[in-house]
Amino acid sequence: MSKKISLMGILVDHRGAMAPRVQEVITEFGSEAIGRMGVPSPSKEKGLIALAMEAENSEIQELKERLKAIEGVEVQIATFESQ
């Protein structure tokens, strides 16, 4: 399989309580991550993480499912098909 460039948007509700678990999962996929930016909501109760990855589709889907298993986490992915 070939690696694709993808952007993963991760919205974390109750970020103060959930951020450590989210960070733990993202760190497990650190070799596939090529960039990351985190932005808290104005209320500071939610956080948005933009994660750029170069990975195989199976790795991207595994990370997505692991993150979605955490309560209060929503994940969206954009994958660039042309390389």
C-alpha positions in Angstrom: 0.0 0.0 0.0 1.1 3.6 -0.6 1.2 6.3 1.9 -1.1 9.3 1.5 -1.0 12.8 2.8 -4.0 13.5 5.1 -5.3 16.1 7.4 -7.1 14.9 10.5 -9.3 17.3 12.4 -9.9 16.3 16.0 -12.5 18.1 18.1 -12.1 17.4 21.8 -14.9 18.2 24.2 -14.0 18.7 27.9 -10.4 19.1 26.7 -8.9 19.6 30.2 -10.1 16.1 31.2 -9.7 14.4 27.8 -6.5 15.9 26.4 -4.1 13.5 28.2 -5.8 10.4 26.7 -6.0 12.0 23.2 -2.4 12.9 23.4 -1.4 9.4 24.4 -3.2 7.9 21.4 -1.7 10.5 19.0 1.8 9.8 20.3 1.4 6.2 19.5 1.2 7.3 15.8 4.0 9.8 16.1 6.1 8.3 13.2 3.2 9.0 10.8 2.6 12.6 12.0 4.3 15.3 10.0 2.7 18.4 11.7 0.3 19.4 14.4 -1.5 22.5 15.6 -3.8 22.8 18.6 -6.3 25.6 19.1 -8.6 25.9 22.2 -12.2 27.2 21.7 -12.8 30.7 23.2 -14.7 29.0 26.1 -11.6 26.7 26.6 -13.9 23.8 27.1 -13.3 22.4 23.6 -10.1 22.0 21.7 -9.4 21.5 18.0 -6.3 19.6 16.8 -5.2 19.7 13.2 -2.9 16.7 12.5 -1.1 16.3 9.2 0.0 12.8 8.5 1.8 10.7 5.8 0.5 7.2 6.4 -1.3 4.3 4.8 -5.0 4.4 4.8 -5.2 1.5 7.3 -3.0 3.5 9.8 -5.2 6.6 9.4 -8.4 4.6 9.9 -6.9 2.9 13.0 -6.0 6.2 14.6 -9.4 7.6 13.7 -11.2 4.7 15.4 -9.0 4.8 18.5 -9.7 8.5 18.9 -13.4 8.2 18.3 -13.5 5.6 21.1 -12.6 8.4 23.6 -15.8 10.0 24.9 -16.3 13.6 23.6 -13.9 13.2 20.6 -15.0 13.8 17.0 -12.7 13.1 14.0 -12.9 14.2 10.4 -10.3 13.3 7.7 -9.3 14.9 4.4 -7.0 12.8 2.2 -5.1 14.0 -0.8 -5.2 11.3 -3.5 -2.7 12.8 -5.9 0.9 12.5 -5.0 
